[in-house]
Amino acid sequence: MTFMKTRLATSILVGSLLFGASNALAEAVLHRGNSGEPQTLDYAHISIDIESFVVKDLFEGLTIYDAKGEIVPGAAESWTVSDDGTVYTFKLRDNAKWSDGSAVTAEDFLFSLRRVEDPKTAAGYANILYPIKNAQKVNKGELPVDQLGVKAVDAKTVEITLERPTPFFLQLLAHQTALPISKANFEKFGDQFVKPGNMVSNGAFKLESHVPNDTLTVVKNDQYWDVANVKLDKVIFYPIDDDAASVRRFEAKEMDLVYNFSADQIKRLRESYGDQVHVNPSLATYYYTFDTREAPYSDVRVRNALSMAVDRDFLAAEIYSGAQLPAYHLVPPGMEGYGEGAVPDWAALSQIDREDKAVALMKEAGYGEGAKPLNIEIRYNTNANHERVATAVADMWKNTFGANVSLVNLDVASHYAYLQEGGKFNVARAGWTADYADPENFLTLNVGSNVTFNYAKYKNDEFDALMQQSNEERDVAKRMDILKKAEAILSRDQPIAPFMNTANLWLVASRVSGWSDNAVNEHLSKYLNVSE
């Protein structure tokens, strides 16, 4: 009996130790729904939020956004700015390392910024860093890359000289385009540096695996300078663009975060999940763009008629359940010093009066019932909300003009790739969220030289001149007035039709801590944790 008791006690003790060890070794894993498959993980060739969510977990710029959406030091521990506001000197953290243990150096940032502006790279977002001295000329091939206004003063000091004072420059450096990559690693692997097994990163996480259209897994980077404060061991991104499937997986507790669920589910989800449902106003605009290269969308009358026939109140209230606000101008509210943007004259009319005016304008252009037929194809990225908007707009155009409207959808990466590569279309859905809180970030989408994001291929010399003038104006109030004049031209010409100011829709499981809604929609996984 004594032997049996001893053996039993020993078994219990061993079992207890194993159970305790199991708990201690349990991984903290965040299951993160990401609403679509990234085109790439190369910082120079991404443009949409679902890509930046991943890339910013892997790589860290000189500055980053904290959980509240405010700029804080990233790879740089501090910086100074010259009295004239044109020279920024950044001191890199002494303990900033790449995931292979090598030091993050000023040369890495110099190499990365030059790579973005090198025309051979063909970075679609290179223009966002044009405030850097000579960046535009370098990007256009007018100057060699070594003339870019960036200098490695020493191994841990980066100096950046600007063309002119740029109040929002620290925000630009938190953008994915300003992320660093390891120069040594790129020289070893070239464009293949993004692959699992090749990638070396300096962010809170490192890439473990990527199965396209299934999962993308990142794990804690034990070389990260702030690794002691990173609570998660692993983040699994699920690139699901099916809203209903994402919600089902959230309800089944298979996913902790869901980005962009169907707005018609807000009421039901709130009743079931309360404050796990997040509807957060953002600096973002939902719009349709017209291909101005070909008739009838090359005709300003047609563009205006189509735009004024869209009932924005219906879209915002009925399709988005009040989670969006009707919009008639591209620049969303909330930009400091800008106030209300310019709206077209017809925005003040009732919807019935707008439709009457739209019919008359369309007839004047020679289209519609009794005239040339109006055949319209609407392109949109796969999403239940976008599908409902497209269906509603198609119905409005059919009822108002007798138009024949068809719908075409692609996954989010393919949709934007098609537009950015200059593919021809009639009308296409698009959206823009502020990269930095300044009206320029929205208005510059329509500059004639913006080959990547000017989907409409709109060209207006007066508009372009005003945008250039705004870049050179030092007085803040005068600069805002110039930008308002530029937006007034867009409102008149309607190369794009703004529909709504957007809210970000998230489902955040109660087991997730560290989450904070913010207008810039920045949510680094390094600030999050999960509990059972």
VEXDREN-467632 format. One record per residue (C-alpha): x, y, z. Coordinates in steps of 0.5 Angstrom, whole numbers. Each point is the difference from the previous one (the first is absolute). Example, Ala and Ser with C-alpha at 12.3 -4.5 7.8 and 13.67 -1.06 7.14 Angstrom:
REM residues 2
- u v w
- 25 -9 16
- 2 7 -2
REM end
This chain:
REM residues 532
- u v w
- 0 0 0
- 6 5 2
- 3 -1 -7
- -7 1 -4
- -1 6 4
- 7 3 -2
- -1 -2 -7
- -7 3 0
- 3 7 3
- 6 0 -5
- -5 -1 -5
- -4 6 2
- 6 4 1
- 3 -1 -7
- -7 1 -3
- 0 6 4
- 6 3 -3
- -1 -2 -7
- -7 3 1
- 4 7 3
- 5 -1 -6
- -5 0 -5
- -4 6 2
- 7 3 1
- 2 -2 -7
- -7 2 -3
- 1 5 -6
- -4 6 -1
- -2 0 -7
- -5 6 -3
- -4 -3 -6
- -1 6 -4
- -5 1 -6
- 3 4 -5
- -5 1 -6
- 4 -2 -6
- 7 -3 -2
- 5 5 -1
- 3 1 -7
- 7 0 4
- 4 1 6
- 5 5 -3
- -1 7 3
- 2 3 -7
- -6 -3 -3
- -6 0 5
- -6 5 0
- -6 -3 4
- -1 0 7
- 0 -8 0
- 7 0 -2
- 3 5 5
- -4 -3 6
- 5 -6 -2
- 6 4 -2
- 0 4 6
- 0 -6 5
- 7 -2 -4
- 3 6 -1
- 1 7 4
- 1 7 -3
- 4 6 4
- -7 2 3
- -6 -5 1
- -7 1 2
- -2 -2 7
- -7 -3 2
- -3 6 0
- 2 2 -7
- 5 5 3
- 7 1 -3
- 6 -3 5
- 7 -2 -1
- 1 -6 -4
- 7 -3 -2
- 2 7 1
- 1 2 8
- 0 7 -1
- 0 6 -5
- 2 7 -1
- -3 5 -5
- 4 6 -3
- -3 7 1
- -2 1 -7
- -4 -7 1
- 4 -3 -6
- 5 -5 3
- -2 -5 4
- 6 -4 4
- -2 -7 3
- 3 -4 5
- -1 -8 -1
- 0 -4 6
- 6 -3 2
- -4 -7 1
- -4 0 -6
- 2 -6 -4
- -2 -4 -6
- -3 -7 2
- 6 -3 -2
- 4 3 5
- 3 6 -4
- 0 7 2
- -5 5 -3
- 4 5 -3
- -1 7 -4
- 3 -3 -6
- -6 -5 0
- -5 6 0
- 4 4 -5
- 0 -6 -5
- -8 -1 1
- -2 7 -1
- 5 0 -6
- -3 -6 -3
- -7 2 1
- 1 7 -4
- 5 -4 -5
- -5 0 -7
- 3 -7 -1
- -4 -3 6
- -7 3 -2
- -2 1 7
- -8 2 -1
- 1 5 6
- 6 3 -1
- -3 7 -1
- -2 0 8
- 7 1 1
- 1 6 -5
- 1 5 6
- 7 -3 1
- 5 4 -4
- 1 -2 -7
- -5 -6 1
- -5 2 -6
- 6 1 -5
- 4 -6 2
- -7 -4 -1
- -1 3 -7
- 7 -2 -2
- 3 7 0
- 5 -1 6
- 4 -6 2
- -3 -3 6
- 6 2 4
- -2 7 0
- -6 -2 4
- 0 5 6
- 1 -6 5
- 7 -1 3
- 3 -5 5
- 4 4 5
- 3 -6 4
- -3 -7 1
- -5 3 4
- -2 7 -2
- -5 1 -6
- 0 7 -3
- -6 2 -5
- 0 7 -3
- -7 2 -3
- -2 4 -6
- -4 5 5
- -3 0 7
- -5 -6 0
- -4 0 7
- -2 -7 -1
- 6 -3 -2
- 1 -5 6
- -7 -3 -2
- 3 -1 -7
- 6 -4 3
- -5 -5 4
- -3 -2 -7
- 2 -6 -3
- 4 3 -6
- 5 3 5
- 1 -7 4
- 7 -3 0
- 3 -6 -3
- 7 -4 1
- 4 3 -5
- 5 -7 1
- -6 -4 -1
- -3 3 -6
- 7 0 -3
- 0 -8 1
- -8 -1 -2
- -2 6 -4
- -7 0 -1
- -1 -7 3
- 2 3 7
- -8 0 1
- 0 -8 0
- -1 -4 7
- 7 -2 1
- 3 6 -3
- -3 6 3
- 4 3 6
- -4 5 4
- 1 6 5
- -8 0 3
- -3 -4 6
- -1 -6 -5
- 3 -4 -5
- -3 -4 -6
- -1 -7 2
- -4 -3 -6
- -4 3 -6
- -6 -5 -3
- -3 5 -5
- -7 1 1
- 0 -5 6
- 4 3 6
- 6 5 1
- 4 -2 7
- 5 5 3
- 3 -2 7
- 3 5 5
- 7 2 -2
- 5 -1 6
- 5 5 -3
- -5 6 0
- 2 5 5
- -7 1 4
- -1 -8 0
- -1 0 7
- -6 4 -1
- -3 -4 -5
- -5 -5 3
- -2 -4 -6
- 4 -6 -3
- -3 -1 -6
- -5 4 -5
- -4 -4 -5
- -3 4 -6
- -6 -3 -4
- -1 4 -6
- -8 -1 -1
- -3 5 -4
- -7 -4 1
- -3 4 6
- -5 -5 2
- 5 -5 0
- 4 4 5
- -5 2 4
- -2 -8 1
- 7 -1 2
- 0 6 5
- -7 -3 3
- 4 -7 0
- 6 3 4
- 4 -2 -6
- 2 7 -1
- 2 6 5
- -1 6 -5
- -4 1 -6
- 1 6 -4
- -5 2 -5
- -7 -4 2
- -6 1 -4
- -3 7 3
- -7 -3 0
- 2 -5 5
- 2 6 5
- -7 0 4
- 0 -8 1
- 7 0 2
- -1 6 5
- -6 -4 3
- 5 -6 0
- 7 2 2
- -1 7 2
- 6 4 1
- 4 -5 -4
- -3 3 -6
- 4 7 -2
- -2 5 -5
- 5 5 0
- 0 7 -4
- 6 1 -4
- 4 4 -5
- -3 -3 -6
- -4 1 -6
- -4 -6 -4
- -1 2 -8
- -1 -2 -7
- 5 2 -5
- -1 1 -8
- 5 -2 -5
- 0 7 -3
- 4 -3 -6
- -6 -2 -4
- -7 2 -2
- -5 1 3
- 4 1 7
- 5 5 -3
- -6 5 -1
- -1 4 7
- -7 0 -1
- -1 -7 0
- 5 -1 6
- -4 6 4
- -7 -3 -2
- 2 -7 2
- 3 2 7
- -7 5 2
- -4 -6 -2
- 3 -4 6
- -4 0 6
- 5 1 5
- -5 0 6
- -2 -7 -2
- 6 -3 0
- 3 3 6
- -7 -2 4
- -2 -6 -3
- 6 -4 -2
- 4 2 5
- -5 1 6
- 3 7 1
- 7 -2 1
- 2 4 -6
- -2 8 -1
- -2 2 -7
- 6 4 -3
- 0 5 -6
- 7 2 0
- 7 -4 0
- 3 2 7
- -3 -2 6
- -2 4 6
- 5 0 5
- 6 3 -3
- 3 6 4
- 0 7 -3
- -4 -3 -6
- -8 1 2
- -5 -2 -5
- 2 -2 -6
- -2 2 -7
- -7 -3 -2
- -3 0 -7
- -6 5 -1
- -5 -5 -1
- 2 -3 7
- -5 5 3
- -6 -3 -4
- -5 -5 2
- 1 -7 -3
- -6 1 -4
- 2 6 -3
- 7 -3 -1
- -2 -5 -4
- -4 4 -4
- 6 5 -2
- 4 -7 -1
- -5 -2 -5
- 0 7 -4
- 8 0 1
- 0 -7 -3
- -4 1 -6
- 4 7 -1
- 6 -5 -1
- -4 -5 -5
- -1 -6 5
- -6 -3 3
- -7 -2 -2
- -1 2 -7
- 7 2 -2
- 6 -4 0
- 0 -6 5
- 4 0 6
- 3 -6 2
- 4 0 7
- 4 -6 3
- 2 1 7
- 6 -3 3
- 1 -1 7
- 4 -4 5
- -3 -6 3
- -4 2 6
- -7 -1 2
- -1 7 2
- 3 3 -7
- -4 -5 -3
- -7 3 3
- 3 7 -2
- 1 -2 -7
- -7 -3 -1
- -3 6 3
- 4 5 -4
- -2 -5 -6
- -7 1 1
- 0 7 1
- 4 1 -7
- -5 -5 -3
- -6 4 3
- 2 7 -1
- 3 -1 -7
- -2 -7 -3
- 7 -2 0
- 2 -7 -1
- 5 -2 6
- 4 -6 2
- 5 -1 5
- 7 -3 1
- 3 -2 6
- 7 -3 2
- 4 -1 6
- 3 6 3
- 7 -1 -2
- -2 -1 -7
- -5 5 0
- 5 6 2
- 6 -3 -4
- -5 0 -6
- -1 8 1
- 7 1 2
- 3 -3 -6
- -5 5 -5
- -5 -6 -2
- -6 3 -3
- -7 1 3
- -6 4 0
- -1 1 7
- 3 -3 6
- 0 0 8
- 5 2 4
- 2 3 7
- 5 4 3
- 2 0 7
- 5 6 3
- 7 -2 0
- 1 7 3
- -5 5 3
- 1 5 -6
- -5 1 -5
- 6 0 -5
- 0 -8 1
- -7 0 -3
- 1 5 -6
- 6 -2 -2
- -3 -7 -3
- -3 4 -6
- 7 4 -2
- 1 -2 -7
- 7 -3 1
- -3 -4 6
- 1 -7 -5
- -2 -4 6
- -6 2 4
- -3 5 -6
- -5 -6 -2
- -4 5 -4
- 6 2 -4
- -2 7 1
- 4 6 -2
- -2 8 1
- 6 5 0
- -3 5 5
- -1 -6 5
- 7 -2 -1
- 3 7 1
- -4 1 6
- 2 -6 3
- 7 2 -2
- -1 7 3
- -2 -3 7
- 6 -4 0
- 4 7 0
- -4 4 5
- 2 0 7
- -6 4 3
- -4 -5 3
- -7 3 -1
- 2 2 -7
- 2 -7 -2
- -7 -2 2
- -3 5 -4
- 4 -2 -6
- -2 -8 1
- -7 2 1
- 0 4 -7
- 3 -7 -3
- -6 -4 3
- -5 5 -3
- 3 -2 -7
- -1 -8 2
- -7 2 2
- -2 3 -6
- 4 -5 -5
- -2 -6 4
- 5 -5 -2
- -2 -4 6
- -7 0 4
- 1 0 7
- -5 -4 4
- 1 -1 7
- 5 2 5
- 2 -7 3
- 0 -3 7
- 4 -6 1
- -3 -6 2
- 3 -5 5
- -2 -6 4
- 5 0 6
- -1 -7 5
- -1 2 7
- 7 -4 1
- 4 5 -3
- 3 5 4
- 4 6 -2
- -5 2 -6
- -2 8 -1
- -4 3 -5
- 3 5 -4
- -1 5 -6
- 6 -3 -4
- -2 -7 1
- 7 -2 2
- 0 -6 4
- 7 -3 1
- 0 -7 3
- 6 1 5
- -5 4 4
- -5 -6 1
- -1 -6 4
- -5 -5 1
- -3 -4 6
- -3 -7 0
REM end
